[in-house]
Amino acid sequence: MKNFKNKVAAITGAGSGIGQQLAVLLAQQGCHLSLSDVNEQGLAKTVELVKDNHVRVTTKKVNVAKLEEVRDWAAETVQDHGSVNMIFNNAGVALGSTVEGASYEELEWIVNINFWGVVYGTKEFLPLIKQSGEGHIINISSLFGLTAQPTQSAYNATKFAVRGFTESLRQELDLENCGVSALCVHPGGIRTNIANAAKMNDSIRTLGMHPEKSARSFNKLLRCPPEEAARQIIEAVQKDKRRLLIGNDAKTLDLIQRILPTGYQRVTAFATRLSNKGKKSA
């Protein structure tokens, strides 16, 4: 897809962050929008941001963890817009916990949103995008879909799963030559609400970490503005890239993992231990 004028894009998590900025940039290029989020106030703000671009915008409150809601939204998108060309599976949540300390309820919560939400969005929209004759599926993984980190086992699991799912999908679409493609996106530290909204449990104290301090420290690493992330994603779609790394942190960790495919784990554990000691002395 070299241009987006008069195309139709569906975006999950469109009420803030990367999803909201994708809506803004696509609208500026004449793309019609079908937006979803669980936050209706956020959706209203996004609509306000794109209202001057003379494109058709529809919104729906959707919990991506629920298949029926995603299925209804996909059908309504085609009903309202006549067709759909793109789905940006962007909605996601975070959980800070040890493997031992994570409850099954917490694990189900994050897997249902971060992985099943991507699966539902992909499978419900793919046949509709194929009908348009030209389109793209964009699935948002993470920097943590490249390397694993302590306290992020559940988040890592979902983002590694998104990566494998999307890379397999891309190969199938290549073989079908059906006019539809797929992109897996690995953002680094993007200034979004995901850290503030993350669930953190006390199990990380067993690793020498404090839930509130860890959240604040993680927030400091979120340097890339969401509008820059959105710009790079749109450019990657136009160039039909298979994978996109956003930010120097993502590119650096990807390189470290390639050089030290298992050794990076020791490096990460050492750096985490050193950081915890520094916080205690401070």
C-alpha positions as CSV (number, residue, x, y, z in Angstrom):
1,M,0.0,0.0,0.0
2,K,1.8,3.1,-1.3
3,N,-0.8,5.6,-0.2
4,F,-3.8,5.6,2.1
5,K,-6.2,8.0,0.4
6,N,-9.8,6.7,0.5
7,K,-8.6,3.5,2.2
8,V,-10.2,2.3,5.4
9,A,-8.1,1.5,8.6
10,A,-9.3,-0.2,11.7
11,I,-7.3,0.6,14.9
12,T,-7.5,-1.0,18.3
13,G,-6.4,1.0,21.4
14,A,-7.2,4.2,19.4
15,G,-8.0,6.3,22.4
16,S,-4.4,7.1,23.3
17,G,-0.8,6.6,22.6
18,I,0.4,5.0,19.3
19,G,-3.2,4.1,18.3
20,Q,-4.4,7.7,18.6
21,Q,-1.4,9.0,16.6
22,L,-1.9,6.4,13.9
23,A,-5.4,7.7,13.5
24,V,-4.2,11.3,13.3
25,L,-1.5,10.6,10.7
26,L,-3.7,8.3,8.6
27,A,-6.5,10.9,8.6
28,Q,-4.1,13.5,7.3
29,Q,-3.4,11.2,4.4
30,G,-7.1,10.9,3.6
31,C,-7.7,7.5,5.2
32,H,-11.1,6.7,6.6
33,L,-11.1,5.3,10.2
34,S,-12.8,2.7,12.3
35,L,-11.6,3.2,15.8
36,S,-12.0,1.1,18.9
37,D,-10.9,1.2,22.5
38,V,-12.3,0.3,26.0
39,N,-11.9,4.0,26.9
40,E,-14.8,5.9,25.2
41,Q,-13.4,9.3,26.5
42,G,-10.1,8.6,24.8
43,L,-12.0,7.7,21.6
44,A,-13.9,11.0,21.7
45,K,-10.6,12.8,22.0
46,T,-9.2,11.0,19.0
47,V,-12.3,11.9,17.0
48,E,-11.7,15.6,17.9
49,L,-8.1,15.4,16.7
50,V,-9.0,14.1,13.3
51,K,-12.3,15.9,12.6
52,D,-10.8,18.5,10.2
53,N,-9.5,16.0,7.7
54,H,-12.8,15.3,5.9
55,V,-12.6,11.6,6.4
56,R,-15.3,9.2,7.7
57,V,-14.7,8.2,11.3
58,T,-16.6,5.6,13.2
59,T,-16.0,4.5,16.8
60,K,-16.9,1.5,19.0
61,K,-16.2,0.5,22.5
62,V,-14.5,-2.9,22.1
63,N,-12.7,-5.2,24.6
64,V,-10.3,-7.0,22.3
65,A,-10.2,-9.9,24.8
66,K,-13.8,-10.8,23.8
67,L,-14.2,-12.5,20.4
68,E,-17.8,-11.5,20.0
69,E,-17.0,-7.8,20.4
70,V,-14.2,-7.9,17.9
71,R,-16.4,-9.9,15.4
72,D,-19.2,-7.4,15.7
73,W,-16.8,-4.5,15.2
74,A,-15.3,-6.0,12.1
75,A,-18.7,-6.5,10.6
76,E,-19.8,-3.0,11.5
77,T,-16.7,-1.6,10.0
78,V,-17.5,-3.0,6.6
79,Q,-21.2,-2.1,7.0
80,D,-20.3,1.5,7.8
81,H,-17.4,2.0,5.4
82,G,-18.1,-0.4,2.6
83,S,-14.8,-2.2,3.0
84,V,-11.6,-2.3,5.1
85,N,-8.0,-2.3,4.1
86,M,-6.0,-2.4,7.3
87,I,-6.2,-3.6,10.9
88,F,-3.8,-2.2,13.4
89,N,-3.8,-4.6,16.4
90,N,-2.4,-2.1,18.8
91,A,-4.2,-2.5,22.2
92,G,-2.1,-3.9,25.0
93,V,-1.5,-4.1,28.7
94,A,1.4,-4.8,31.0
95,L,2.1,-6.9,34.1
96,G,5.0,-6.8,36.5
97,S,5.4,-10.0,38.4
98,T,7.6,-13.0,39.0
99,V,6.6,-16.3,37.4
100,E,5.9,-17.8,40.8
101,G,4.0,-14.8,42.1
102,A,1.7,-14.2,39.1
103,S,-1.8,-15.5,39.7
104,Y,-3.6,-17.4,37.0
105,E,-6.2,-14.7,36.8
106,E,-3.4,-12.1,36.0
107,L,-1.9,-14.4,33.4
108,E,-5.3,-14.9,31.7
109,W,-6.0,-11.2,31.7
110,I,-2.7,-10.3,29.9
111,V,-2.8,-13.2,27.5
112,N,-6.4,-12.5,26.6
113,I,-5.7,-8.9,25.7
114,N,-2.2,-9.0,24.3
115,F,-2.3,-12.3,22.4
116,W,-5.9,-13.3,21.8
117,G,-6.8,-9.7,21.0
118,V,-4.3,-9.8,18.2
119,V,-5.5,-13.2,17.1
120,Y,-9.1,-12.1,17.1
121,G,-8.3,-8.9,15.2
122,T,-6.3,-10.7,12.6
123,K,-8.7,-13.5,12.0
124,E,-11.9,-11.4,12.0
125,F,-10.5,-8.7,9.7
126,L,-8.3,-10.8,7.3
127,P,-11.1,-12.2,5.2
128,L,-12.7,-8.7,4.9
129,I,-9.3,-7.2,4.0
130,K,-8.8,-9.9,1.3
131,Q,-12.2,-8.9,-0.2
132,S,-10.9,-5.3,-0.7
133,G,-8.1,-6.7,-2.9
134,E,-5.4,-4.6,-1.2
135,G,-4.5,-4.4,2.5
136,H,-2.3,-4.9,5.5
137,I,-2.3,-6.4,8.9
138,I,-0.1,-4.6,11.5
139,N,0.5,-6.4,14.8
140,I,2.2,-4.6,17.6
141,S,4.7,-6.8,19.5
142,S,7.4,-5.1,21.6
143,L,11.0,-4.7,22.4
144,F,10.1,-7.5,24.9
145,G,9.1,-9.7,22.0
146,L,12.9,-9.8,21.1
147,T,14.5,-10.4,24.5
148,A,13.1,-11.6,27.9
149,Q,13.4,-9.6,31.1
150,P,12.9,-10.5,34.8
151,T,9.4,-9.6,36.1
152,Q,8.1,-9.5,32.5
153,S,7.5,-13.2,31.9
154,A,3.8,-12.8,31.1
155,Y,4.3,-9.8,28.9
156,N,7.3,-11.4,27.2
157,A,5.2,-14.5,26.5
158,T,2.4,-12.5,24.8
159,K,4.8,-10.4,22.8
160,F,6.9,-13.3,21.7
161,A,3.7,-15.0,20.7
162,V,2.6,-12.0,18.6
163,R,5.9,-12.1,16.8
164,G,5.7,-15.8,15.9
165,F,2.0,-15.5,15.0
166,T,2.7,-12.5,12.7
167,E,5.8,-13.9,11.1
168,S,4.0,-17.1,10.2
169,L,1.1,-15.1,8.9
170,R,3.3,-13.0,6.7
171,Q,4.8,-16.1,5.1
172,E,1.3,-17.6,4.4
173,L,0.3,-14.3,2.8
174,D,3.5,-14.3,0.7
175,L,2.6,-17.8,-0.6
176,E,-1.0,-16.8,-1.3
177,N,-0.1,-13.7,-3.2
178,C,-3.5,-12.3,-2.4
179,G,-2.7,-8.6,-2.2
180,V,-2.6,-8.6,1.6
181,S,0.6,-8.3,3.7
182,A,1.6,-8.3,7.4
183,L,4.0,-6.3,9.6
184,C,5.3,-7.1,13.1
185,V,6.2,-4.0,15.1
186,H,8.6,-4.0,18.0
187,P,8.5,-0.6,19.8
188,G,11.0,0.3,22.4
189,G,10.3,2.9,25.1
190,I,7.3,4.8,23.7
191,R,5.7,7.6,25.9
192,T,2.3,6.0,26.3
193,N,0.1,5.1,29.3
194,I,1.0,1.4,29.3
195,A,3.4,1.8,32.3
196,N,1.0,3.8,34.3
197,A,-1.8,1.3,33.7
198,A,0.4,-1.7,34.3
199,K,-0.5,-4.2,37.0
200,M,2.3,-4.7,39.5
201,N,2.3,-7.2,42.3
202,D,4.4,-7.6,45.4
203,S,6.2,-10.7,44.2
204,I,8.9,-8.6,42.6
205,R,10.1,-7.6,46.1
206,T,11.6,-11.1,46.2
207,L,14.0,-9.9,43.5
208,G,14.9,-6.7,45.4
209,M,12.5,-4.5,43.5
210,H,9.8,-2.2,44.7
211,P,6.5,-2.0,42.6
212,E,6.0,1.7,42.7
213,K,9.7,2.6,42.2
214,S,10.0,0.1,39.4
215,A,7.1,1.7,37.6
216,R,8.6,5.1,38.0
217,S,12.0,3.9,36.7
218,F,10.3,2.2,33.7
219,N,8.5,5.4,32.9
220,K,11.8,7.2,32.6
221,L,12.8,4.9,29.8
222,L,9.8,5.8,27.7
223,R,11.5,8.5,25.6
224,C,10.1,8.1,22.0
225,P,7.0,10.2,21.4
226,P,4.0,8.1,20.1
227,E,3.6,10.3,17.0
228,E,7.2,9.3,15.9
229,A,6.3,5.6,16.5
230,A,3.2,6.0,14.4
231,R,5.1,7.8,11.6
232,Q,7.6,4.9,11.4
233,I,4.8,2.3,11.4
234,I,3.0,4.0,8.5
235,E,6.3,4.3,6.6
236,A,7.0,0.6,7.2
237,V,3.6,-0.3,5.8
238,Q,4.3,1.7,2.7
239,K,7.6,-0.1,2.2
240,D,6.0,-3.5,3.0
241,K,8.6,-4.3,5.7
242,R,8.3,-7.6,7.5
243,R,9.6,-6.2,10.9
244,L,10.0,-2.8,12.4
245,L,12.2,-1.9,15.4
246,I,11.3,1.5,16.8
247,G,13.9,3.3,19.0
248,N,17.6,2.8,19.7
249,D,16.7,0.7,22.7
250,A,14.9,-1.9,20.5
251,K,17.7,-1.8,18.0
252,T,20.4,-2.2,20.6
253,L,18.8,-5.1,22.5
254,D,18.1,-6.8,19.2
255,L,21.8,-6.6,18.3
256,I,22.8,-7.8,21.8
257,Q,20.5,-10.8,21.5
258,R,22.0,-11.7,18.1
259,I,25.5,-11.5,19.4
260,L,24.7,-13.2,22.8
261,P,21.6,-15.3,22.1
262,T,21.6,-16.8,25.6
263,G,24.4,-14.8,27.2
264,Y,22.2,-11.6,27.2
265,Q,20.2,-13.2,30.0
266,R,23.3,-13.1,32.3
267,V,24.0,-9.5,31.3
268,T,20.4,-8.5,32.0
269,A,20.4,-10.3,35.4
270,F,23.7,-8.6,36.4
271,A,22.5,-5.2,35.3
272,T,19.2,-5.6,37.2
273,R,21.1,-6.7,40.4
274,L,23.4,-3.7,40.0
275,S,20.5,-1.3,39.6
276,N,18.7,-2.7,42.7
277,K,21.9,-2.2,44.8
278,G,22.1,1.4,43.5
279,K,18.6,2.2,44.5
280,K,19.1,0.8,48.0
281,S,22.2,2.8,48.5
282,A,20.5,6.0,47.2
